[in-house]
Amino acid sequence: MTWWSRPTTFSRSAAVLSLVSVAALLAASFATSAPVTRVDELSVTRTDIYVDSPAMQRTIRVHVLHPEHSSPRPTFYLLDGNEATFEQSDWIAKTDIVDFAATKNVNVVLPAGGEGSYYTDWQQPDPEFGVYKWETFLTEELPPIIDSYFNGNGRNAIGGISMGGQAAFTLTARHPGLYRGVVAISACPLVAPEPYQDSVRAGIAYRGGDATNMWGPRNAPAWFEHDPAQNLDALRDKPLYLYAGNGTPGRYEQQFDDDTQATIVVGGPIEAAALACSTDFAARLTAGGITPTVDFRPSGTHSWPYWRDALRSAWPIVEAAVGQ
């Protein structure tokens, strides 16, 4: 497996400059806590890097969608949902995020992996998932790499779908100085109160993990420490976006084949639950003097076509957060 590759469409001069920059990245990154061991320059606006994470005890593939120019720019970290795999971000595999991001003056950073993780530091290794230290990776190991080698200017926002949207709020509440805004799409930001704690446990169990290895037994302190509603002050004065459909079939369920039927049967109830939780969380924000942007739709299931559209609707919030 090569540590560096480039598209054959690059010109000779561009290839030489690219090779120099990649070599510099690799050499310099070994001075950081999490070295970059491989770089794939897939186009002038997409680079995949492979980061050896001491915290995670494994190599993490990270897709970086970036402007072609080298001027400083902000960064938007975008997380997957409960079914995330280490092979490739679902945002890459299931949406047009590569083309969408190519028109933006923002680094869009998409880590691959995190199945059932809630992108948090688990208290102990899990028999199914192994060592999960996603909070450390996302907040300590990865940002210096993005800022140093992809011209990040330190103005960051974070978002995600479903589990990743919840994690975006938790990470911001725990690291308010790192993230200036949050986008949560079809997510349930609340994790500590019932019935939300049961929902988290069930989602992790569905992927084969044990949530007790994450934040301890039921109602242990860590569940409340990771619930963003317990630290609303950390979210104050930040642009916040909450999206959810109501679970009923919408524009993407007009053709009733087997796949669509499965989306309705499974994705409908999940999305309805996300709406109920997001509505509850929005009310808690409002009661705390924080006004989020809510985008609650009269239809739509828990599925990628809606999430692709929701990201477009959320983009002004991202730009407002990072100062674009």
Buried (B, 14 or more C-beta within 10 A) or exposed (E): EEEBBBBEEBEEEBBEEBBEBBEEBBEBBEEBBBBBBBBBBBBBBBBBBBBBBBBBEBBBBBBBBBBEEEEEBBBBBBBBBBEBBBEBBBBBEBBEBBEBBBEBEBBBBBBBBBBBBBBBBBBEEBEBBEBBBBBBBBBBBBBBBBBEBBBBBBBBBBBBBBBBBBBBBBBBBBBBEBBBBBBBBBBBBBBBBEEBBEBBBEBBEEBEBBBBBBBBEEEBEBBBBBBBBBBBEBBEEBBBBBBBBBBBBBEBBEEEEEEBEEBBEEBBEBBBBBBBBBBBBBEBBEEEEBEBBBBBBEBBBBBBBBBBBBBEBBBEBBBBBBEB
